Amino acid sequence: MPHTPVMVREVLDCLDPQPGQVYVDMTFGAGGHTKAILAAQPDTVVYAIDRDPAAHNMAQNIAKQYGKSIRPVLGRFSELLYLLSSQNVQENTVDGFLFDVGASSMQFDQGGRGFSLSQDGPLDMRMDGERFGNKQPTAADVVNSLGEDDLYGIIKTYGEEKHARKISSAIVDARNKIPITTTKQLAGVVASALAPPGVFFAHDKLNRAVHPATKTFQALRIFVNDELNELYQGLQAARLRPIRVEVLQVTPEPGELELPVWVQAVVNLIYTCTRGNLWI
């Protein structure tokens, strides 16, 4: 199903696109932000970057409707300077960078990608798909090969899961009987370690039931895709361009940055990378 970004108005308010400007959408996904920028100001150019080949293919198809206004580029955050150079983008010519970090709804919607708790599929989670083959480990490789202490560290750090030790122990016990190769298997292992079948004891801020394995899946996804390091390198590269860096704030109270679906490590990294160039 098509994805509609929830912060389009805030993005447009921040960027305030003007005729002749150039933007870099670092996470094109289904193109919601890029299309919104071009709808607000058709006389702009957007370099549509995404590491996911599926998103890149979508960008190529959408670009046919926009002429040269959308320039699809396949690559990671860490490759930003090379990617811009390969597109002959000169220094001091980019007016804004947009980072919408995390997994996209398209990735969650496709059970075969291994991101989803609601659909069974191979335990993959690689945002790059098959682009790097066996050079990039899958989530299945991680849960079946790393020691209990390493799994604990991943789940605790990237998932902020208070039951990380119990979960890591359960994973090791389960894989000793049979390798964990599907999302359904892993979700079942985590759920059985934390609660009786069918019991959802966690709730989000809207009081909706949350699957016990949600934080574990998040942690594995971040680890498999090296998301924090990629974000760090991407933000550092963007800062080499002398432009204003803005971080959107959506909170009920002034002075608070509330990012309910981000781990604290991501928030800390953004503050560190943008220190001295941050507008809230």
Secondary structure, 3 states (H helix, E strand, C coil): CCCCCCCHHHHHHHHCCCCCCEEEECCCCCCHHHHHHHHHCCCCEEEEEECCHHHHHHHHHHHCCCHHHEEEEECCHHHHHHHHHHCCCCCCCCCEEECCCCCCHHHHHCHHHCCCCCCCCECCCCCCCCCCHHHCCCHHHHHHHCCHHHHHHHHHHHHCCCCHHHHHHHHHHHHHHCCCCEHHHHHHHHHHHHCCCCCCCEECCCCCEECCCHHHHHHHHHHHCCHHHHHHHHHHHHHCCCCCEECCCCCCCCCCCCCCCCCHHHHHHHHHHHCCCEEC
